[in-house]
Amino acid sequence: MTDFGHSPEGYQKKLVLPLVMQHLTPVWVTFLGLGAVSAAVMSSADSSVLSASSMFARNIYKNVFRPE
């Protein structure tokens, strides 16, 4: 028994992890868990930006502006 009251439906199915952490764990576990998920998402975004800038520097800048 939780204070959520019913099974997730519709758009709530996407929010299962945050709902579980909010309703089934202590507040400090929720804080650390959601912080870890946020850090993982930011790390993935950072990696994609770094990859794009590396490819730009290698393919465009090196070949067009510094061909030697």
C-alpha positions in Angstrom: 0.0 0.0 0.0 1.4 3.4 -1.0 0.0 6.9 -1.0 0.0 6.8 -4.9 -3.3 4.8 -4.9 -3.5 3.3 -8.4 -1.5 1.8 -11.2 0.2 4.3 -13.6 -1.9 4.9 -16.7 -1.3 6.8 -19.9 1.5 9.4 -19.6 2.3 8.1 -16.1 3.8 4.9 -17.5 6.8 7.0 -18.6 7.3 8.1 -15.0 7.5 4.7 -13.3 11.0 5.2 -12.0 10.4 8.6 -10.4 7.0 7.4 -9.0 8.6 4.3 -7.5 11.3 6.3 -6.0 8.9 9.0 -4.6 6.4 6.6 -3.1 8.4 3.5 -2.1 11.7 4.9 -0.8 12.8 7.4 1.8 13.3 11.0 0.8 17.1 10.8 0.9 17.1 7.8 -1.4 14.8 9.6 -3.9 17.1 12.6 -3.9 20.2 10.5 -4.6 18.6 8.3 -7.1 17.0 11.0 -9.2 20.3 13.0 -9.0 22.1 9.9 -10.4 19.6 9.6 -13.3 20.0 13.3 -14.0 23.8 13.0 -14.0 23.6 10.1 -16.5 21.4 12.1 -18.8 23.7 15.2 -18.7 26.7 12.9 -19.3 25.1 11.5 -22.4 24.2 15.0 -23.7 27.8 16.2 -23.0 29.3 13.2 -24.9 27.2 13.9 -28.0 28.2 17.6 -28.0 31.9 16.7 -27.5 31.6 14.1 -30.4 30.1 16.7 -32.7 32.7 19.3 -31.9 35.5 16.8 -32.4 34.2 15.8 -35.8 33.8 19.4 -36.8 37.4 20.2 -35.7 38.8 17.1 -37.5 36.8 17.3 -40.7 36.1 21.0 -41.3 38.7 23.0 -39.5 41.7 20.7 -40.2 40.9 20.1 -43.9 39.6 23.6 -44.8 41.5 26.1 -42.7 44.7 24.1 -41.9 45.3 21.8 -44.9 49.1 21.4 -44.2 
